[in-house]
Amino acid sequence: MTKKLIAPVIALAALASAQTAQAQQQACVAPADLSDAVVYAMPIAFDAARTTCANRLAKSGFMATEGDAYIAQFRAGQDKAWPGAFKMLKTFMSEQNKDKEGASDADMGAIIANMPESALRPFVDALIGQMIAEEIKPDSCSKIERGLELISPLPTDNVGGLVTFLLELTDVKSAGVCIAAPASPKR
């Protein structure tokens, strides 16, 4: 399986950002937390892709015709996935602050670490959406739509698990995914 084949899934899961990859280099993120982050980020990524690709996708395509119904499943699971996504965020922030010497970065990390999670969520959502939108290249829009359509038959938890598995399988070092014990798929 090539990285080009999994790129749309990873991009939609907010994992393609260069800043995120750099922040992960020394951290080890639990597979369950990464899976939760994927589930949590899917609606945000979908919205970013739909906005960025609005003039590049067909009105009869998957995102226009079935996208909202598919992503609604992820939206319904965001509250449940937030704790794992938040753990992953804290891991990134901790590692990023270790690598930076500037006081402003450490101060920002401390401010965010002390914010109540309920106040942090809208900030995280906006940041993820902006990062994803910046990473989407116009010629990727049809690939993103195709990737969404290909994974659409899977249950939401399996999508998060699949992305985590693909990162482990492809041995993406910068992802910092802890090695997981084999688990049986959900049905």
VMD Tcl script that draws the C-alpha trace (Angstrom):
set ca {
  {0.00 0.00 0.00}
  {1.53 3.30 -1.02}
  {1.50 6.51 0.95}
  {-0.34 8.17 -1.95}
  {-3.23 5.75 -1.47}
  {-3.65 6.55 2.22}
  {-2.95 10.27 1.89}
  {-6.60 11.34 1.51}
  {-7.58 9.44 4.65}
  {-4.70 10.88 6.60}
  {-5.38 14.39 5.31}
  {-9.04 14.12 6.28}
  {-7.99 12.90 9.70}
  {-5.90 15.99 10.37}
  {-2.71 14.07 10.36}
  {-1.08 15.50 7.27}
  {-0.03 18.76 8.85}
  {3.71 19.27 8.90}
  {3.46 21.09 12.23}
  {1.67 18.13 13.80}
  {4.21 15.66 12.47}
  {7.08 17.72 13.84}
  {5.42 17.97 17.23}
  {4.98 14.20 17.33}
  {8.56 13.18 16.62}
  {9.50 12.39 20.22}
  {6.06 11.73 21.67}
  {4.39 8.38 21.77}
  {0.66 8.65 21.25}
  {-1.49 5.72 22.34}
  {-3.25 4.13 19.35}
  {-6.64 4.53 21.07}
  {-6.02 8.27 21.51}
  {-4.97 8.64 17.88}
  {-8.06 6.73 16.82}
  {-10.21 9.04 18.96}
  {-8.47 12.07 17.45}
  {-9.31 10.80 13.96}
  {-12.97 10.31 14.89}
  {-13.05 13.72 16.56}
  {-11.37 15.51 13.65}
  {-13.34 13.95 10.79}
  {-16.24 16.44 10.88}
  {-13.83 19.35 11.16}
  {-11.75 17.98 8.29}
  {-14.87 17.35 6.22}
  {-16.04 20.93 6.69}
  {-12.58 22.27 5.81}
  {-12.37 20.09 2.71}
  {-15.88 20.95 1.58}
  {-15.19 24.68 1.96}
  {-11.74 24.55 0.35}
  {-12.90 22.30 -2.49}
  {-16.32 23.87 -3.06}
  {-15.59 24.90 -6.64}
  {-13.71 21.71 -7.51}
  {-16.23 19.02 -6.63}
  {-19.23 17.88 -8.65}
  {-22.70 18.62 -7.30}
  {-23.48 14.95 -7.88}
  {-20.36 13.71 -6.03}
  {-20.16 11.84 -2.74}
  {-19.47 14.88 -0.57}
  {-22.47 16.76 -1.96}
  {-24.91 13.87 -1.98}
  {-23.93 11.59 0.91}
  {-21.22 13.47 2.79}
  {-23.39 15.14 5.41}
  {-25.13 11.89 6.34}
  {-21.81 10.04 6.56}
  {-20.10 12.73 8.66}
  {-23.12 12.96 10.97}
  {-21.98 9.63 12.44}
  {-18.65 11.19 13.38}
  {-20.33 14.35 14.73}
  {-22.42 12.11 16.99}
  {-19.21 10.52 18.34}
  {-17.19 13.67 18.93}
  {-18.09 14.03 22.61}
  {-17.07 10.43 23.28}
  {-13.83 10.84 21.28}
  {-12.83 14.19 22.83}
  {-10.97 12.79 25.90}
  {-8.62 10.73 23.72}
  {-8.19 13.56 21.23}
  {-7.44 15.89 24.14}
  {-4.80 13.47 25.51}
  {-3.17 13.43 22.08}
  {-3.25 17.24 21.96}
  {-1.61 17.48 25.38}
  {1.11 15.05 24.27}
  {1.82 17.18 21.20}
  {1.89 20.38 23.20}
  {4.19 18.89 25.80}
  {6.65 17.70 23.16}
  {6.44 20.93 21.19}
  {7.21 23.00 24.28}
  {10.22 20.78 25.06}
  {11.64 21.53 21.61}
  {11.13 25.29 21.79}
  {13.21 27.62 23.86}
  {10.99 30.71 23.50}
  {9.11 31.76 26.63}
  {6.04 32.73 24.61}
  {5.57 29.15 23.43}
  {5.90 27.81 26.96}
  {3.51 30.51 28.22}
  {0.96 29.60 25.53}
  {1.28 25.93 26.48}
  {0.70 26.78 30.14}
  {-2.33 28.93 29.30}
  {-3.85 26.17 27.18}
  {-3.02 23.51 29.77}
  {-4.87 25.52 32.42}
  {-7.93 26.26 30.29}
  {-11.05 24.24 31.02}
  {-11.58 21.60 28.35}
  {-14.97 23.08 27.47}
  {-13.30 26.41 26.60}
  {-10.48 24.70 24.74}
  {-12.63 22.63 22.38}
  {-13.82 25.50 20.15}
  {-10.23 26.75 19.94}
  {-8.98 23.29 18.96}
  {-11.76 22.91 16.39}
  {-10.89 26.22 14.74}
  {-7.16 25.45 14.77}
  {-7.61 21.98 13.27}
  {-9.95 23.30 10.60}
  {-7.52 26.04 9.63}
  {-4.54 23.68 9.54}
  {-6.38 21.19 7.34}
  {-7.67 23.87 4.98}
  {-4.12 25.18 4.53}
  {-2.84 21.70 3.68}
  {-5.44 20.89 1.02}
  {-4.10 21.41 -2.48}
  {-6.67 22.04 -5.22}
  {-5.65 18.91 -7.12}
  {-6.27 16.82 -3.96}
  {-9.98 17.59 -3.74}
  {-11.14 14.70 -5.90}
  {-8.77 12.34 -4.07}
  {-10.15 13.44 -0.71}
  {-13.68 12.86 -1.94}
  {-12.73 9.44 -3.31}
  {-11.03 8.53 -0.02}
  {-14.13 9.50 1.93}
  {-16.32 7.44 -0.33}
  {-14.02 4.43 0.02}
  {-14.08 4.49 3.82}
  {-17.77 5.40 4.09}
  {-18.99 1.80 4.59}
  {-16.82 1.46 7.72}
  {-18.12 2.20 11.22}
  {-16.62 5.39 12.66}
  {-14.47 3.57 15.23}
  {-13.02 1.40 12.49}
  {-12.03 4.49 10.47}
  {-10.03 5.81 13.43}
  {-8.49 2.37 13.95}
  {-7.70 2.02 10.24}
  {-5.82 5.32 10.09}
  {-3.86 4.36 13.20}
  {-3.11 0.94 11.72}
  {-1.96 2.45 8.41}
  {0.42 4.75 10.25}
  {1.80 1.79 12.19}
  {1.96 -0.39 9.06}
  {3.77 2.20 6.98}
  {6.12 2.83 9.91}
  {5.65 6.59 9.79}
  {8.29 7.54 12.33}
  {7.12 11.12 12.74}
  {3.67 9.99 13.81}
  {4.97 8.70 17.16}
  {2.30 6.03 17.47}
  {2.91 3.59 20.29}
  {2.87 0.00 19.10}
  {-0.55 -1.48 19.72}
  {-1.46 -5.02 20.61}
  {-3.61 -6.68 17.96}
  {-7.30 -6.03 18.47}
  {-10.34 -7.53 16.88}
  {-12.29 -5.21 14.58}
  {-15.68 -3.87 15.68}
  {-18.66 -5.03 13.72}
}
mol new
graphics top color blue
foreach p $ca { graphics top sphere $p radius 0.5 }
foreach p [lrange $ca 0 end-1] q [lrange $ca 1 end] { graphics top cylinder $p $q radius 0.2 }
display resetview
